[in-house]
Amino acid sequence: MTSTNTETQHAWPTYDRPPSVAFIDVDGTLLAETTTFLFARILLQRGLIRRSFLLRALYHGLQHRFGRLDYGTLIGYGLKNIASIPVVELERIAYENFVEHVRPRLYPGVVDHFNAIRMAGTPLVLVSSSPGLVIEPLSIYLNCADTLTTKVVINRGRLVGMGTGPPCYGEGKLFWAEEWAAQHGIAMSDAVAYADNWSDRSLLERAGRAVVVHPRSRLLRLAKERGWDVVRPPRPARRRANPRGVSR
């Protein structure tokens, strides 16, 4: 599997041979925002959480940016704060959040790029630390084969805690990606990984190809050392999405 490679290219890479799977981080990779923060903000606007939860989400978003997030603590805190909200209501709000706040913030070229490699035969798999219900509308929009996130336990229609296995953050992303690849008979050397953060380096190093989006100092140095693709798409213009639904 080969791809184009430049240090500061704006265009998404092309492949001479389609990767067997594309493992794709979300926050900072597909959009220049934290999806969990956007979701928390809409919950606050509807009076479903306290402002302290939003501030906590913002703080942890900054910790993630610098690769120092204790995601296990964050997910436990988050689940505790939304445990009283029915999952079906959270799913409905997650869809509205996607339409109003997530989709308009996708980097230019994201949809076209991943549609192209999917149509060439590469299954798309989102690998994200954000809750699964928050990411699912984006997964559907991109026609992904699967979505890998931290496992949660649902009881009587409520989120009650974390499930088995590590949180899908840092080394946990590699854990779930390797498990998915093994289940589908795919070698990680035939995979491509897309990510933006230093915490994602284990997944990037394990994949046969790596694409980093707007990398900062440490990750940029590592990308240059390893010959990874570096993509710097422009920020999308802020606009309000059509509230009536998703169309492409």
N, C-alpha and C positions, 0 to 999 in steps of 0.2 A: 504494500500500500504506500503510495507516494502522494505528496501534496505540494502545492506551491509554498514558498517560505520567504518572508521578508521580515525585517525587524519592526517596521512601523506601518505595515500595510493597513488600509482602511477596508479593503474588500475581504469578504469571508473566503476561506480557502476552497480550492477545487481539488478533486482527487482523480488520479489516473485509474485507480481501481477502487470501487466503493468499499468503505470499511464494513466489517461484518456487523458492527453495532456502533452507535454513537451514544456515549454517556454524557449527558448535558446538565451541568449545574444551571441554576436559575438566577438567583440574586446576583447582580453585577455582571452576569454573563449574557443573559438575554435582555435584561433591562437594568437601568442604572438606579434601581431602588431596591428596598428590602420588602418582599411581598408580605411577610408577617407584620411589618410595621404598617403597611397600607391597610391590611385587614384589621389590625387593632384600631386604626384610626376610624374606620367606618363603624366598628362596633361601639366606639366611644360616641360617635355622632348620634347613634341610635339609643344611647343610654344603657347599653348592655354591659359595659365595663367601666371601671373608674379611670380617671386620668393617670393615676399612678401606674396602671398597667401599661399605658401608652409610653410613659416616660421610661419605664423599665425596658420595654421593647426597643426604644430608641437607643438607650444605653448599650444594650446587648448587640444592637446593630453596629454600633461603633466598635465594640469588642471584636465582632466578626471581621470588620474591615481590617483590623490589625492582627487577625489570626489568633486571638486570645479568648475566644468564647468558650465558656463552660456550658455546652448545649444541654447536657443532662439536667442541670439546674434550671435553665431557662424553660425547657419543655415542661418540667414538673410544675413550675410556677404558672406557666400559661394554662395548662390543663386545669389546675385548681381554680383559676379565675373564670373559666368558661364552662365549668362542669354543670352548671345549672341550665345552660342553654341547650335545647334539643339539637341533636346533630342535623336533623332535616332543616332546621332554621339556619344553622351555621353554613350548610351547603348552599342554601338559597342566597345568603349574604355573600358567600365566597364567589358565586357566579356574578352577582351584581358588582362586587369589588373588581373582578376581572374585567368586566365590560367598561366600568367607569374609570378605573385607576391603573390596572395592570396593562391591558392591551395597548392603550395610548402611549405607554412608556417603553414599549419594546424598541430595541435599537433598529434603525433602518436596515433593511436587508435580512433580518432574522427569519422572517416567514419564508421569503423566497429561497434563502439558502437551505433551510432544513426541508422545505418541500422538495427541492431539487435532489438532495442526497437520499431522501426517503423514496422518491420515485425511481431512483437509480438502484434501489434494493437494500438500503441501509435502514434497519429499524431504529427508531429514536426512543431513547429511554431517559426520562428526566431523573436526575439524582439530586435531591434537595433536602436541606435541613428544615425547610418550612413544612408545616403540617400538610398531610396529604390532601385534605379537603380544600385547602387554600390553593394548592397547585393543580388539582384535577381539572378545573376549567381550562387552564393553559395547556395541559396535556391533551385534552380533547381538541382544542383549537389547532394544535400542531399535528394532530393525528398520530400521537405517540403510541408505540407498542406497549409501553409500561411506564409506571411512575414509582420510583423508589424513594421512600421517606421513612422517618422514624415510625416504628410500629406502635399503635395505640390500642387500648382496650375500650370497647363500647359495651355498655350495659344499660338495658332499658332505654335505648335511644340517647344516651349521654356518654360523653368522653370521660372515663373514670381513671385513666392512668396510662403509663407506658407499657408496651408489650415486650416480648422477648427480643433479644439481640441488642446490639449497640445503637445509640442514636446515629442518625444518618448525617454525621458531621465529621470532618477530618478523616481519620482512619476508618470511621464507620461508613463513609461513602465508598471506600475501596472494598470494605467487607461486603456490602450489599451488591455492588457492581460485580465482584468476583462470583458471588453466589448466583446472580442472574446469568452471567456468562456460562457458568458450569452447567446450570440447568438447561441451557439452550445449546450446549455443545459448541460454544464459541471460545476461542483462545483470546485472552486479553491482548496478545500481541497483534491481533487482527482488529482491535477496537480503536476508536478515536475518542478522546475525552476533551470536553470543552469546560473551562472554568476560569475564574478571575482572581482567586484568593490564595494566599500562601497556605492556608489550612487545607486546600485541595491538592497539594503537591503529591501526596501518595497516590492518588488516583491518576493524576497526570503522568507520573513517572512509570506507573504500571501499564498504562495503555500503549499500544504500538505507535500511535500518533497523538500529539497533544496540541491543542489550540488554546491560547490564553488571551483573554479579553481585557483591555485596559489594565495590564498588570502594573503593580507598584514595585518599588525598589527591589526587594528580595526576590520576588517571583520573576520580575523582569530579568534580573541577573541570571537566575536559574534557566529561564527560557532561552536566553542567548547562549548559555553554556551547552544546553541540550539541543539547540537547533529547532526549537518549537516554533510554530506559527504564532505570530503576535498580531492581533486584530484590534484596531482602534476605531470602531464605528462612531459616527457623530451622534450627539445626543438628539433624541427626537424633540420636535417642537411640541410644546405643551398645548394640548387641545382637549376638549371634552368629547368623550365617545358617545355614540348613539345609545341612549338608555333602553331602547326597545329590544336590543338583542345583538348577537354576534353575526356579522356577515363578512365574507372574504371576497 
